[in-house]
């Protein structure tokens, strides 16, 4: 992609997602993700309705009238975006590929975090860690994240969620908000996710295309595995083949949902032709 075209695409994503974060998600994000705790702010005179447990008895005794300690939320958090960039993300049958929806959702979350003065970091993964950007603040930092989401070319086309989960666990020293964005067409990641979910506020956002949910009857068709590159002839006219594919797909979805919930993590599924804005808002309000 040429530089001019890349900048134009990044700018377009910025305008759309920043508007969403400013006018739609800012307050919801703040409410959904709390700070680490309460820190001391100041001493002031007691007012009707104040919690008597916050009375500072030393100051009260000195001035012969009640004073209370005022605390405020320790707001600054770290948001980590873990994005699957394996071969299966470059699929879509309607208006957008899965990776394009993932980019918009990630950008929206990043701008929402920035609006709340939180740091934002990025991990791009396949079956290895393809790219890591340390958490920082600021518009230029978010634009760099968007640029990498748009332009980065992975070395591998395969997926291994374990690698991403273990990397995040080792890299994040303090509690963080972690969003994992993927189609989750993979398995055997329950143990690594459980460890990650026990320490951090984790949410899995599953992006899928309607055509992935079932196999159409098209007769004998040559298909290519997006992650292995393997070509194969598939008899889609066989009801048994279509039934087995449906079973495999539903098993992957069920594994995703149960594994995340057992790991104290949130789950959200977004179809490529759905309004992800409503989905995100509903998820934030539910929290």
Backbone bond lengths (Angstrom), bond angles and torsions (degrees), N, CA, C in turn:
res aa  C-N    CA-C-N  psi(-1)  N-CA   C-N-CA  omega(-1)  CA-C   N-CA-C  phi
1 X - - - 1.457 - - 1.525 109.73 -
2 X 1.324 116.82 128.74 1.456 121.23 179.67 1.529 110.56 -67.83
3 X 1.341 114.75 153.89 1.465 120.54 -176.02 1.520 112.17 -56.90
4 X 1.328 117.12 -44.31 1.458 121.59 -177.92 1.528 110.66 -63.03
5 X 1.314 115.88 -43.08 1.463 120.56 179.84 1.528 110.66 -67.21
6 X 1.345 115.86 -39.85 1.460 120.62 178.81 1.519 111.17 -61.97
7 X 1.338 116.80 -48.38 1.465 121.25 -179.15 1.530 111.30 -61.73
8 X 1.317 115.70 -37.59 1.461 120.49 178.93 1.529 110.52 -64.49
9 X 1.322 115.68 -42.05 1.468 120.48 -179.42 1.526 110.72 -68.34
10 X 1.328 117.09 -42.46 1.466 121.80 178.57 1.526 110.31 -61.89
11 X 1.327 115.63 -43.75 1.465 120.74 179.83 1.525 111.41 -63.03
12 X 1.317 116.23 -39.50 1.463 120.66 179.62 1.524 110.51 -64.34
13 X 1.324 116.26 -42.24 1.459 120.96 178.20 1.523 110.06 -66.24
14 X 1.332 116.79 -40.64 1.465 120.69 179.49 1.525 111.08 -59.93
15 X 1.327 117.00 -47.97 1.467 120.97 -177.34 1.525 110.78 -59.90
16 X 1.327 116.75 -46.09 1.463 120.81 -177.47 1.521 111.64 -67.86
17 X 1.324 117.42 -50.38 1.466 120.45 -173.26 1.523 112.61 -75.96
18 X 1.331 117.28 -31.61 1.461 119.48 178.29 1.521 110.23 -68.59
19 X 1.329 116.21 -37.06 1.463 120.05 177.27 1.528 110.49 -62.96
20 X 1.338 115.57 -42.16 1.468 119.87 178.10 1.520 111.42 -62.71
21 X 1.326 116.53 -44.26 1.460 120.18 -177.68 1.525 111.31 -67.76
22 X 1.337 117.12 -33.79 1.469 120.99 -178.97 1.523 112.15 -74.11
23 X 1.327 116.27 -43.39 1.462 120.13 -170.42 1.523 114.00 -102.35
24 X 1.313 117.45 -14.81 1.457 119.05 -175.38 1.517 112.90 -121.52
25 X 1.341 116.83 -50.69 1.450 119.97 -168.01 1.524 115.40 -96.18
26 X 1.333 117.89 -17.09 1.455 120.03 -173.53 1.519 113.66 -51.28
27 X 1.333 116.35 -56.60 1.458 120.97 -178.71 1.508 112.45 -67.97
28 X 1.341 116.71 -38.37 1.466 120.44 -179.43 1.528 110.75 -65.96
29 X 1.316 116.34 -40.07 1.467 120.22 178.81 1.524 109.86 -63.03
30 X 1.319 116.29 -44.96 1.464 121.11 -178.65 1.525 110.81 -60.95
31 X 1.331 115.69 -41.56 1.460 120.39 -178.35 1.523 111.75 -71.15
32 X 1.334 115.90 -35.22 1.463 120.27 -175.14 1.521 112.46 -74.60
33 X 1.337 116.69 -33.44 1.461 120.12 -174.76 1.526 109.51 -119.25
34 X 1.307 114.72 107.95 1.455 120.88 -176.21 1.525 110.98 -83.97
35 X 1.336 114.24 160.60 1.464 120.56 177.31 1.520 111.27 -72.65
36 X 1.322 115.77 179.88 1.466 120.60 -175.83 1.523 112.98 -73.43
37 X 1.323 117.46 -21.36 1.465 119.71 -177.76 1.513 110.20 168.04
38 X 1.330 116.27 -160.82 1.453 121.40 -178.34 1.525 109.65 -114.21
39 X 1.316 115.51 136.64 1.463 120.37 178.56 1.531 109.44 -119.56
40 X 1.321 115.68 150.83 1.463 121.30 -179.23 1.526 110.69 -65.97
41 X 1.350 115.92 136.16 1.460 120.42 -178.62 1.537 111.87 -114.36
42 X 1.357 117.73 -53.52 1.460 120.04 -176.44 1.526 110.21 -164.96
43 X 1.365 114.70 174.16 1.465 122.78 172.81 1.524 107.52 -112.25
44 X 1.321 117.88 134.11 1.470 120.96 175.23 1.518 109.89 -144.77
45 X 1.329 115.84 167.60 1.461 120.81 -179.36 1.532 110.40 -64.85
46 X 1.308 114.29 145.86 1.460 120.72 178.39 1.523 110.23 -62.53
47 X 1.337 116.35 137.10 1.459 122.47 175.79 1.528 108.70 -122.45
48 X 1.310 114.91 151.58 1.465 120.12 -179.19 1.537 109.44 -55.14
49 X 1.315 116.51 129.12 1.457 120.77 -179.93 1.515 113.93 100.43
50 X 1.340 117.81 -12.89 1.463 120.53 177.80 1.522 111.01 -65.81
51 X 1.307 116.34 149.56 1.462 121.99 178.29 1.535 108.69 -72.17
52 X 1.322 117.14 120.23 1.468 121.00 -177.34 1.535 111.60 -64.02
53 X 1.343 116.08 -19.39 1.462 119.34 178.80 1.531 111.69 -68.56
54 X 1.350 116.24 -16.64 1.466 120.29 -179.45 1.534 112.69 -94.58
55 X 1.309 117.54 5.50 1.469 120.04 179.33 1.532 109.80 -65.54
56 X 1.324 115.88 131.80 1.470 121.35 175.04 1.528 106.65 -91.56
57 X 1.304 116.38 104.40 1.469 120.28 -172.37 1.526 112.25 -71.70
58 X 1.311 118.21 -28.78 1.469 120.37 177.88 1.520 111.19 -65.70
59 X 1.351 116.17 -47.93 1.469 120.22 179.04 1.527 110.34 -67.99
60 X 1.331 116.18 -39.04 1.467 120.94 178.89 1.531 110.99 -59.34
61 X 1.332 116.39 -43.35 1.474 120.70 179.91 1.514 111.16 -67.01
62 X 1.326 116.88 -35.02 1.468 120.87 -177.47 1.522 111.07 -69.57
63 X 1.346 117.97 -39.02 1.467 120.99 -174.55 1.531 112.71 -104.73
64 X 1.315 116.84 0.59 1.461 121.87 176.53 1.527 113.34 59.64
65 X 1.303 116.35 28.10 1.465 122.47 171.76 1.530 107.86 -153.22
66 X 1.330 117.67 152.46 1.467 119.28 -172.02 1.534 113.98 -71.87
67 X 1.328 114.75 135.07 1.468 123.22 173.04 1.528 108.07 -124.77
68 X 1.320 115.54 148.60 1.474 120.10 179.89 1.530 110.21 -122.82
69 X 1.327 113.82 152.66 1.468 120.72 172.80 1.533 108.67 -84.95
70 X 1.330 116.08 134.84 1.468 121.30 179.39 1.528 108.42 -106.11
71 X 1.325 114.88 129.57 1.463 120.43 179.88 1.525 109.26 -115.76
72 X 1.316 115.88 153.04 1.460 119.94 174.94 1.527 108.89 -134.91
73 X 1.320 113.17 156.24 1.460 118.94 -177.22 1.524 111.05 -65.53
74 X 1.327 116.03 133.13 1.467 120.55 173.10 1.524 106.58 -77.67
75 X 1.340 115.08 94.23 1.458 121.29 -164.04 1.533 113.51 -78.28
76 X 1.309 117.50 -38.21 1.466 118.99 -168.83 1.520 112.42 -59.58
77 X 1.321 115.14 122.89 1.460 122.56 179.25 1.522 109.52 -126.02
78 X 1.316 114.93 173.58 1.459 121.03 174.74 1.523 108.36 -118.24
79 X 1.321 115.42 125.16 1.464 121.80 175.29 1.523 108.67 -103.52
80 X 1.332 116.98 122.11 1.462 121.20 176.10 1.522 109.20 -110.45
81 X 1.323 114.75 127.69 1.460 121.85 176.34 1.522 107.91 -102.97
82 X 1.328 116.63 115.02 1.464 121.62 176.96 1.521 107.30 -105.97
83 X 1.329 116.40 110.83 1.470 121.41 -170.26 1.528 111.23 -115.68
84 X 1.316 115.20 125.86 1.461 123.10 177.37 1.529 109.18 -77.52
85 X 1.340 116.82 120.09 1.466 120.01 179.31 1.531 110.83 -119.61
86 X 1.335 116.19 29.66 1.461 120.74 177.13 1.525 110.23 -71.75
87 X 1.321 116.34 174.61 1.459 121.78 -172.80 1.511 115.15 -60.17
88 X 1.339 117.65 -30.14 1.463 120.02 -176.09 1.525 113.37 -71.93
89 X 1.328 117.55 -11.04 1.470 120.33 178.82 1.531 112.17 -76.01
90 X 1.327 116.34 -18.72 1.461 119.94 -177.59 1.525 109.22 -94.17
91 X 1.321 114.29 59.27 1.458 121.84 -178.99 1.508 109.15 -140.44
92 X 1.323 115.53 140.90 1.451 121.21 177.29 1.508 109.51 -178.00
93 X 1.319 116.53 140.41 1.461 119.71 -177.12 1.521 112.61 -115.13
94 X 1.318 117.20 -5.56 1.461 119.90 -178.86 1.531 109.36 -105.96
95 X 1.313 117.87 -113.21 1.461 120.76 -175.61 1.517 113.32 -96.85
96 X 1.340 117.28 -27.77 1.467 120.07 -174.76 1.515 111.42 -138.18
97 X 1.346 115.54 151.32 1.448 121.04 171.95 1.524 109.16 -75.69
98 X 1.321 115.59 162.51 1.463 120.24 178.56 1.528 110.82 -60.46
99 X 1.325 117.13 -40.39 1.466 119.33 -177.45 1.532 112.11 -65.34
100 X 1.329 118.10 -27.42 1.467 120.80 177.80 1.528 110.94 -71.16
101 X 1.340 116.40 -40.49 1.466 119.93 176.65 1.526 109.92 -65.92
102 X 1.325 116.32 -41.84 1.464 120.93 178.13 1.525 110.48 -58.46
103 X 1.328 117.11 -43.31 1.466 121.24 179.75 1.525 111.52 -60.99
104 X 1.325 117.03 -43.78 1.469 120.43 -179.21 1.529 111.18 -66.61
105 X 1.325 116.79 -42.43 1.465 119.60 179.41 1.530 110.28 -64.94
106 X 1.333 116.43 -44.15 1.468 120.72 179.47 1.526 111.06 -61.12
107 X 1.328 116.77 -42.27 1.469 120.90 179.69 1.523 111.19 -65.28
108 X 1.334 116.65 -40.13 1.467 120.82 178.38 1.527 111.18 -62.51
109 X 1.319 115.97 -44.74 1.474 120.33 177.97 1.522 110.75 -63.73
110 X 1.335 116.44 -39.90 1.467 120.75 -178.64 1.527 111.08 -63.86
111 X 1.324 118.04 -45.80 1.462 121.08 179.66 1.533 111.03 -67.94
112 X 1.340 117.40 -34.21 1.468 120.35 176.77 1.526 110.27 -63.94
113 X 1.333 116.13 -41.22 1.466 120.56 178.44 1.521 110.77 -65.90
114 X 1.326 116.78 -42.47 1.464 121.33 179.57 1.519 110.98 -62.19
115 X 1.318 116.70 -39.62 1.468 121.30 178.86 1.527 110.84 -61.13
116 X 1.331 116.05 -28.51 1.463 121.00 179.17 1.522 112.09 -96.88
117 X 1.334 115.90 14.56 1.470 122.76 176.07 1.529 112.54 65.32
118 X 1.324 116.97 29.90 1.464 121.44 177.05 1.524 110.09 -96.48
119 X 1.310 115.39 154.39 1.465 120.61 175.05 1.525 109.32 -81.33
120 X 1.340 115.70 151.55 1.461 120.74 179.56 1.526 109.37 -130.58
121 X 1.324 116.10 132.30 1.455 121.65 176.40 1.516 110.37 -126.48
122 X 1.327 116.40 168.49 1.466 120.75 -176.45 1.525 110.99 -139.29
123 X 1.334 115.02 136.84 1.465 121.91 170.36 1.520 107.16 -125.73
124 X 1.321 116.33 121.61 1.463 121.13 172.78 1.522 106.87 -101.52
125 X 1.331 116.96 128.81 1.460 118.96 -176.22 1.525 112.09 -137.10
126 X 1.313 115.03 153.01 1.466 124.07 170.14 1.524 104.26 -125.99
127 X 1.337 117.56 -113.59 1.464 118.85 168.01 1.520 109.64 -97.87
128 X 1.343 114.56 14.80 1.454 123.05 175.32 1.524 107.73 -151.50
129 X 1.310 116.97 168.92 1.468 120.19 175.58 1.523 107.54 -82.30
130 X 1.318 115.74 110.81 1.462 121.09 -175.44 1.533 111.70 -83.54
131 X 1.334 116.46 -36.91 1.468 120.63 -177.71 1.525 109.40 -157.61
132 X 1.333 115.71 139.76 1.464 121.40 174.49 1.513 109.16 -129.76
133 X 1.323 116.48 126.73 1.462 123.00 175.32 1.524 107.48 -116.44
134 X 1.318 116.77 119.50 1.467 121.86 -177.55 1.524 111.47 -61.97
135 X 1.332 117.54 146.11 1.468 121.38 179.46 1.531 112.10 -62.90
136 X 1.320 114.89 128.71 1.460 122.01 176.47 1.522 108.83 -146.92
137 X 1.336 115.23 176.30 1.457 121.40 178.14 1.530 110.11 -110.86
138 X 1.326 115.68 167.76 1.455 120.51 170.58 1.520 115.11 106.31
139 X 1.337 114.60 152.37 1.466 121.36 -177.90 1.519 112.30 -63.05
140 X 1.317 117.44 -43.78 1.465 120.23 -177.74 1.531 110.87 -61.99
141 X 1.338 115.83 -34.81 1.464 120.45 178.21 1.535 110.25 -66.83
142 X 1.341 116.82 -43.02 1.467 120.68 179.37 1.527 110.20 -65.21
143 X 1.319 117.25 -38.39 1.464 120.39 178.64 1.529 111.08 -64.71
144 X 1.320 116.69 -34.67 1.458 119.65 176.41 1.532 110.33 -64.74
145 X 1.334 115.99 -41.63 1.459 120.88 178.29 1.524 110.28 -61.09
146 X 1.336 116.95 -45.36 1.470 120.51 178.74 1.519 110.30 -62.20
147 X 1.318 116.37 -42.50 1.473 120.63 -179.65 1.524 111.25 -59.92
148 X 1.327 116.80 -41.92 1.470 119.93 179.03 1.529 110.85 -68.12
149 X 1.328 116.82 -37.92 1.459 120.59 177.96 1.527 111.35 -63.01
150 X 1.313 116.52 -34.26 1.467 121.39 -178.74 1.522 111.75 -79.93
151 X 1.326 116.70 -41.03 1.461 120.61 -165.91 1.525 115.60 -104.91
152 X 1.316 118.47 -24.63 1.464 120.83 -169.67 1.530 112.19 -61.85
153 X 1.327 115.96 135.49 1.459 122.50 177.88 1.526 109.02 -111.18
154 X 1.326 117.78 117.04 1.470 120.63 -176.78 1.526 112.61 -72.10
155 X 1.318 115.80 153.10 1.452 121.26 175.52 1.523 111.28 -77.79
156 X 1.338 116.51 -30.33 1.457 121.42 -178.64 1.526 110.53 -120.16
157 X 1.321 116.30 151.42 1.466 121.38 178.67 1.532 112.18 -101.90
158 X 1.323 116.71 -5.26 1.461 121.05 -176.11 1.532 111.54 -88.32
159 X 1.352 115.46 172.51 1.463 121.13 -177.69 1.524 111.17 -124.65
160 X 1.334 116.14 137.36 1.457 121.55 170.98 1.518 107.59 -147.03
161 X 1.318 115.69 98.10 1.467 120.75 -177.12 1.523 111.82 -68.47
162 X 1.338 116.48 -25.52 1.466 119.88 177.70 1.521 111.82 -57.96
163 X 1.331 115.71 -42.38 1.474 120.44 -178.85 1.527 110.35 -60.09
164 X 1.343 115.79 -43.99 1.468 119.91 -178.89 1.523 111.05 -66.44
165 X 1.341 117.35 -44.50 1.464 121.42 -178.36 1.526 111.52 -63.87
166 X 1.326 116.73 -43.59 1.469 120.75 179.76 1.528 111.07 -67.06
167 X 1.328 116.80 -38.24 1.468 120.75 178.28 1.525 110.31 -62.43
168 X 1.327 116.78 -46.21 1.469 120.81 179.98 1.521 110.93 -62.89
169 X 1.323 116.88 -41.41 1.453 120.75 -179.78 1.525 111.21 -62.00
170 X 1.314 116.97 -40.08 1.470 121.13 -179.39 1.527 112.28 -76.45
171 X 1.326 116.19 -31.01 1.461 120.15 -174.53 1.532 113.04 -84.80
172 X 1.326 117.49 -36.33 1.464 121.54 -176.20 1.526 110.20 -86.86
173 X 1.310 116.52 109.43 1.459 121.17 -177.79 1.524 112.22 -84.66
174 X 1.343 117.33 -31.40 1.457 121.75 178.23 1.525 109.22 -110.76
175 X 1.318 115.25 160.45 1.458 119.76 179.91 1.522 110.99 -57.84
176 X 1.329 116.69 135.79 1.464 121.66 -176.91 1.522 110.28 -137.89
177 X 1.324 114.81 165.19 1.461 121.72 171.28 1.528 106.59 -92.25
178 X 1.314 117.27 125.51 1.464 121.27 -177.02 1.525 109.78 -123.26
179 X 1.322 116.12 122.82 1.462 121.48 172.72 1.524 107.98 -110.39
180 X 1.334 115.95 122.92 1.464 121.33 175.85 1.519 107.33 -104.89
181 X 1.337 116.46 118.14 1.461 121.44 -177.04 1.525 109.30 -111.95
182 X 1.336 115.50 119.15 1.458 120.38 -173.86 1.528 108.78 -164.17
183 X 1.339 116.59 171.77 1.459 119.26 169.95 1.526 109.87 -91.44
184 X 1.334 116.52 -9.06 1.463 124.10 176.47 1.537 112.03 55.43
185 X 1.345 115.36 36.64 1.458 119.71 172.71 1.525 106.74 -86.53
186 X 1.291 114.71 68.86 1.458 123.09 -178.32 1.526 107.24 -160.79
187 X 1.297 118.69 176.19 1.463 120.84 -177.49 1.519 110.72 -150.76
188 X 1.340 114.42 -179.82 1.465 122.03 176.34 1.533 113.39 59.18
189 X 1.329 116.26 45.57 1.464 119.53 176.76 1.529 111.77 -120.57
190 X 1.332 117.12 13.40 1.459 120.90 -173.30 1.528 113.48 -63.99
191 X 1.339 117.91 -42.90 1.459 120.38 -175.43 1.531 111.63 -67.20
192 X 1.338 116.31 -46.71 1.472 120.13 -180.00 1.523 111.06 -63.56
193 X 1.325 116.49 -38.22 1.466 120.07 -179.67 1.527 110.89 -69.59
194 X 1.326 116.82 -36.89 1.461 120.62 179.10 1.529 111.21 -61.15
195 X 1.320 116.19 -42.84 1.471 121.04 178.54 1.532 109.90 -63.32
196 X 1.320 116.25 -44.34 1.470 121.05 179.97 1.525 110.58 -64.43
197 X 1.350 117.10 -44.40 1.459 121.60 -177.04 1.507 114.03 -68.47
198 X 1.324 117.60 -23.61 1.460 120.37 178.93 1.520 112.96 -70.96
199 X 1.321 116.88 -23.55 1.469 120.35 -177.79 1.526 113.05 -107.96
200 X 1.332 116.52 -32.00 1.466 119.77 -172.84 1.532 111.84 -118.00
201 X 1.333 114.92 162.05 1.467 121.95 177.24 1.527 107.04 -86.47
202 X 1.333 116.14 98.27 1.463 121.34 -171.26 1.529 111.54 -106.87
203 X 1.336 115.74 139.57 1.464 122.15 173.74 1.528 109.00 -133.50
204 X 1.314 116.42 132.32 1.460 121.03 174.32 1.522 109.81 -100.62
205 X 1.320 116.84 123.64 1.465 120.90 176.59 1.526 107.71 -108.97
206 X 1.325 115.88 110.77 1.469 121.55 -178.19 1.525 109.76 -93.12
207 X 1.319 115.70 119.35 1.456 121.69 178.16 1.533 107.85 -104.15
208 X 1.315 116.04 126.64 1.469 119.25 -178.35 1.525 110.91 -141.48
209 X 1.333 114.88 160.32 1.460 121.07 177.82 1.525 108.69 -107.49
210 X 1.314 116.40 146.14 1.463 121.28 -177.00 1.531 111.65 -56.90
211 X 1.327 117.14 -36.25 1.465 120.78 -177.57 1.526 112.58 -69.90
212 X 1.326 117.30 -15.06 1.455 120.39 178.67 1.525 112.22 -79.56
213 X 1.330 116.64 -17.77 1.455 120.13 -173.64 1.526 112.94 -75.89
214 X 1.330 117.85 -22.81 1.465 121.44 178.89 1.525 109.07 -153.95
215 X 1.315 115.98 159.80 1.469 121.96 -178.98 1.529 109.59 -101.81
216 X 1.340 117.99 122.65 1.464 120.39 -179.84 1.532 111.36 -73.94
217 X 1.297 116.19 156.16 1.474 122.34 177.98 1.524 108.93 -84.92
218 X 1.344 115.66 97.34 1.460 121.48 -178.34 1.533 112.05 -120.89
219 X 1.320 116.27 11.06 1.450 119.52 -177.54 1.516 111.79 80.22
220 X 1.337 115.94 -150.26 1.457 120.94 179.18 1.532 109.34 -80.58
221 X 1.348 116.04 119.52 1.467 121.06 -174.73 1.525 109.58 -130.99
222 X 1.338 115.67 139.72 1.466 119.67 173.10 1.525 108.86 -86.26
223 X 1.323 116.41 126.24 1.459 121.29 -179.28 1.517 109.94 -122.87
224 X 1.333 114.62 155.80 1.466 120.85 178.72 1.520 109.54 -124.64
225 X 1.323 115.10 130.52 1.457 120.45 175.21 1.525 108.41 -71.42
226 X 1.351 116.63 121.45 1.459 121.39 -175.31 1.524 112.80 -64.31
227 X 1.326 117.59 -24.25 1.463 120.44 -175.60 1.527 113.56 -99.36
228 X 1.335 116.91 -30.40 1.476 119.31 -179.83 1.520 112.46 -102.60
229 X 1.351 116.02 -19.34 1.458 119.97 -177.02 1.516 113.13 79.70
230 X 1.326 117.53 0.36 1.471 122.13 -177.11 1.525 110.85 -68.40
231 X 1.348 115.76 132.78 1.456 121.93 175.80 1.518 109.22 -96.91
232 X 1.334 117.07 142.03 1.461 120.63 179.78 1.515 110.10 -152.36
233 X 1.331 115.54 148.94 1.460 120.96 174.33 1.520 108.09 -90.55
234 X 1.338 116.17 126.68 1.458 121.14 -177.67 1.520 109.27 -121.56
235 X 1.297 115.72 127.79 1.465 121.04 177.57 1.518 109.07 -86.78
236 X 1.330 115.95 86.32 1.468 119.98 -178.21 1.526 112.01 -70.80
237 X 1.342 116.29 -11.22 1.463 119.79 176.65 1.513 112.73 -74.91
238 X 1.340 116.59 -13.03 1.458 121.16 179.38 1.531 110.44 -81.43
239 X 1.329 115.56 123.26 1.473 119.52 179.24 1.524 110.93 -64.79
240 X 1.344 116.63 -32.08 1.470 120.30 178.81 1.524 110.80 -66.28
241 X 1.342 117.13 -40.89 1.458 121.65 178.23 1.526 110.31 -63.05
242 X 1.327 116.08 -45.59 1.469 119.93 -179.76 1.525 111.06 -65.40
243 X 1.331 116.20 -37.97 1.461 120.85 179.33 1.525 111.40 -66.06
244 X 1.327 116.55 -42.47 1.468 120.58 179.37 1.523 111.34 -66.06
245 X 1.339 116.13 -38.24 1.471 119.33 177.71 1.529 109.80 -63.33
246 X 1.335 116.68 -45.85 1.464 120.89 179.70 1.519 110.49 -59.53
247 X 1.327 116.26 -41.81 1.462 121.78 179.92 1.529 110.26 -62.67
248 X 1.345 116.37 -45.27 1.466 121.04 179.56 1.529 110.30 -61.52
249 X 1.333 117.08 -44.62 1.469 120.86 -179.02 1.529 111.07 -61.80
250 X 1.332 117.00 -47.56 1.466 121.10 -178.31 1.524 111.49 -65.05
251 X 1.326 116.94 -33.84 1.464 120.46 176.78 1.519 111.16 -64.18
252 X 1.349 117.35 -39.88 1.464 120.99 178.86 1.537 110.44 -65.67
253 X 1.338 117.00 -41.20 1.467 121.14 179.13 1.529 110.51 -65.64
254 X 1.322 116.42 -43.67 1.459 121.21 179.34 1.525 111.14 -63.54
255 X 1.324 116.32 -40.34 1.461 120.87 178.84 1.533 110.27 -63.53
256 X 1.325 116.39 -43.88 1.469 121.38 177.81 1.523 110.83 -57.39
257 X 1.338 116.54 -51.84 1.461 120.89 -175.95 1.524 112.17 -63.06
258 X 1.316 116.39 -50.19 1.465 120.01 -177.36 1.527 112.08 -66.99
259 X 1.329 116.77 -39.96 1.469 120.23 -178.43 1.520 111.37 -64.08
260 X 1.314 117.54 -43.52 1.465 120.35 179.96 1.522 111.08 -67.59
261 X 1.309 117.56 -43.42 1.461 119.70 -178.54 1.520 111.89 -66.61
262 X 1.327 117.12 -36.60 1.459 120.15 176.84 1.523 111.73 -69.04
263 X 1.316 116.34 -18.56 1.467 121.63 -179.78 1.526 111.53 -97.03
264 X 1.351 117.14 15.76 1.471 122.45 -178.34 1.525 111.86 60.47
265 X 1.328 115.96 32.01 1.461 121.27 -178.03 1.529 110.25 -113.49
266 X 1.329 115.36 153.82 1.454 120.77 178.42 1.516 111.54 -83.44
267 X 1.332 116.44 156.69 1.467 121.56 178.66 1.526 110.23 -130.65
268 X 1.319 114.71 142.37 1.456 121.41 178.92 1.520 107.96 -150.47
269 X 1.327 116.98 130.77 1.464 121.40 178.75 1.525 109.53 -117.48
270 X 1.322 116.59 132.10 1.466 122.23 -178.21 1.521 109.45 -130.10
271 X 1.319 116.71 124.85 1.460 121.65 175.92 1.523 109.02 -84.20
272 X 1.332 117.02 148.25 1.466 120.79 -173.92 1.528 113.13 -60.41
273 X 1.328 117.96 -26.59 1.470 119.33 -179.61 1.528 112.04 -102.12
274 X 1.335 117.54 14.06 1.457 121.69 177.26 1.528 110.95 -96.74
275 X 1.325 115.56 163.50 1.462 122.04 176.63 1.530 108.54 -83.54
276 X 1.337 116.40 101.95 1.461 118.93 -177.67 1.527 112.40 -69.00
277 X 1.333 117.33 -19.05 1.462 121.08 178.21 1.531 110.14 -61.20
278 X 1.330 116.86 -48.89 1.462 121.17 179.50 1.525 110.72 -63.45
279 X 1.333 116.10 -38.74 1.460 120.43 -179.89 1.528 111.05 -62.89
280 X 1.321 116.58 -46.71 1.471 120.73 -179.20 1.529 110.94 -65.32
281 X 1.319 116.52 -44.08 1.468 120.00 179.63 1.523 110.95 -60.71
282 X 1.321 115.21 -44.33 1.458 118.99 179.01 1.526 111.75 -61.21
283 X 1.326 116.16 -39.18 1.463 120.61 179.68 1.524 110.94 -67.05
284 X 1.342 116.79 -44.98 1.462 120.28 179.98 1.532 111.40 -61.68
285 X 1.337 116.05 -43.77 1.475 120.47 -178.56 1.525 110.48 -66.85
286 X 1.323 117.18 -35.01 1.452 121.54 179.46 1.523 111.45 -63.91
287 X 1.347 115.97 -33.39 1.460 120.00 179.46 1.517 110.93 -68.83
